[in-house]
Amino acid sequence: MSEIKSFSDYTSKYNSNVDFSALFSGTSDSSSVGNTNMLSDYAAIKNGSYGKLMKAYYAKQDAEKLSGKGDTSQKLTLMKTSADSLKKSADALNDSSLWEKKKIKKKDEKTGDYDWDKITKAVKSFVEDYNDVVKEAGESNTKDVLRNASWMTGMTDKNSNMLAKIGITIGKGNKLELDEDALKQADISSLKTVFTGYNSFVSKISQKATGISNAANRASATYTNNGTYSKTDSSLTSSKIDKEV
């Protein structure tokens, strides 16, 4: 996929529920037939055919991973880096020091004006980092990355009217576009509503950027044949799926 759309657009594509009932349906002891099947299963395990079956199963899983159905380590690393950058730029916009009135009065400048150059630079960085995450997530095959990114773009869409008031619009592929002139002409209270506070738009983007980073980090683990994970990143986070906030 080339862009992030909605949650429902890809949930059907990724189904992690595996039905193992076919493998163990013969273990029922509710009848003599069930007992016969148990003996048959035991014989299969004893003569090695069960082991061969499981080896074939895991070989197929490994082949699917290598065939491109999953993300490469390099892609996951890039995804994590992009998400971490987005969190950093979002947190910078939520920093109270950015919204302090300047103490130095310059010629032909009103006392107490805000540092618009600094604010504009911070917003530009945020928009660029946001778009990088959307691009990387749109090329990802990791369902948790897609889920978090879909939630993020969905929330942005819900706030599109408020963002438009400060010069930020949603363009092609759900990427953001910034009108610097409109940004500088925006009411300061509108800017603070979008960029400051725990429940602000940018705060929620920061939280979801963390979710995307964590999802990419988890996916970088390698699932081994004995059912354990070997970490490729020492900072691998909890496998608990990030909840929507």
N, C-alpha and C positions, 0 to 999 in steps of 0.2 A: 504494500500500500504506500502511496506517495504522500498522504496527508492524514491527519487525525480528524475523525468525524465524531460520531457519537458512540456511546457504550454498546448500544444494540447492533451497531454495524459490524462488530467483530466477535461478540460473545459466542455466536454460533460456530465461529471458526475455530475456537479454542475450547475443547472439552477435556478437562483433566480427569474426569471420572472414568476409572477403568473397571470393567466388570470381569471379575475373576471367577464368577460362578461357574463358568464352563469348565474351568480347570478342576474345581472341587465338587462338582455336582454329584460325582460318583461316590462320595464319602458318606452318603446318607445311610443310616443303619435302621431305617424304618421298615425294611423288608429284607427278604432273603436276597433279592436282586441287589439291594444296597450293599449287603455283606459281600456278595460276589464281586461287586465293583471295587470295594475296599481292598480285597485280596488282589484284584487286577492292578490297582494303583500301587500296592505294595510291591508287586512283582516288577512293575515298570521302574520303580525307584531302585530296587535291588539290582536289576540287570543293567542299569545305567541309562535307559531310554529317557527317563524323566530328566536326568541331568543334561542329556543332549538337547531335549526340548527347551529347557531353560536357557542353555547357552545360545540356542538359535534365536530365542526370544530377545535376549539382551543384545545379540549381534544385530538384530533388526533395529532395535532402538538406537544403537550406536550409529548404524548406517544412516538412519533418518536424521540424526543430529549432524552428521558429516555432509549430508546431501543439501544442507542449506536451510532446513526447516527451522533451525534455531539461530540465534545471533552469535557471531564470532566473539572471541574474547576482546579483540580490538574494537569492535563495534560497541560492546557493552562498556568498555573503558571510556570510550568517547562519549557515550550516553551519560555515564556517571559524571564525567568532567563537565559536560554542558549543564547538567542539572545542578551541580554544585555551584557553578558560575551564576546561574539564575537565582539561586537562593542568596548568594552573596550580594548581587545587585538589588534584589528585592529588599533585603535587610538594610541596605544602605539608604534606600528611599524611606524606610521606616525609622531611620535614625533621627531623633529629635534635633540634633545639631544642624541638620540640613535645613531645617525650617525656622531657624533663629534669625531674627532681623539683624542686619548688619549694624555694627556699632560706629563705624567710620563713615562720616558724611563727605562725599565727594562733591566737586563743583557741579552745579545744576542737577543735583540728585537729592531727592527727599530723604530725610533721616528716617531710618527704620525700614528701608526697602530690603527685599530678600535678594540673596545671591542667585540671580536667575541663570547665570552662566553655569554655576555649580549644579543647580537643580536640573537644568536642561541636559547637562552631561550625564547626570545620574539616571534620568529618564531614558536617554538614548541607550545607555548601557543595558538597562533593564529590557528595553524593547529588543535589542539585538540578541541578548541572552535568551529571552523568551522564544524568539524565532528560531534560534539554534536548536533549542529543545524540541520544538514542534517538528522541525526538519528531521532531527535524529530519531525521534519517536515514530514519525511517520514511516520510517524505513525499518523499524524494528519488528521482530517476530516474537518478542517476549510479552506474553499477555499481561503481566503485572505492570510493565512499562506502559503498554497501550492503555490499560485501564486508568492508571493515574493521569496520563497525558490527556485522555478523553475527558476525564472529570475536569481537568484544568481548563481545557479549551471550552468546555461547556459552561463553566462558571464565567469565563471571560465573555462569552456570548451573552449571558444573562446581564452582564454589567456594561454592555455595549453602549447604551444611551449615556450612562454616566461617564464612560471613557471618552465618548465623542465630545463631551463638553470641555474636555481638557486637551483636545487635539490628538487623541489616539483612536484610530479606527481599525476594524478587522478587515484585512484584505484577503487575497487568494490563498487558499490552503490554510486558512485560520491563522495566518501570520499577522502581526501588528504593524501598523503604519503610523508614523509620528509626524505631525505638522508642528514644527517648532514655533512658528509664529502664533499659532492658535494656543499652544502651550503657555507661552509668555503672556498672552492676553487673558488667560483663564483666571477665574476668581480663586484667590488663595484658599478659601474655605473648601472649594470643590477639590482642589489638589490634595489638601490634607485629608479629606474624606476618603479619597482613593488610596493614598499612599501612607497614611499613618494610623496607628491603633491596632489592637490585637485582632479585631474582627474586620479590618479593612481588606479591600481587594488584594493589595500587594502582600498583606500578611498571609492570606490564604494561598496565594501563589507560592510564597516561600515554603509553606507547609507541604504543598503538593510537590514542589521541586525536591524536597527531602524524600518524599515517597517514591518519586521516580528514581532518584539516586540509589535508594535502598533496594528497589526492585532490580535495577541493573546490577547491583553488587551481589544480590542473592543469586541471580541467574549466572553469574560468573563462576559459581560453584559447580563442580563436576559430580554428577550422581554416579556412584560406583555400583557394580553388580551385586554387592552384598547389602545394598539399601542404605548406605551412608553417604555423607557429603564430604568431599575433600576441598577445602577452601583454596581458592587461587588469590584471595585477598585477605590479609590478616585482619582487616577491619570489617569483615563480613558481619552484617547486622542480623538481627533476629529474623526468623523466617515467618513471623506473624505478618499476615497481609495488612497493609495500611488501610485504615478505615477512612471513609470520607469525613471531612471535618466541616 
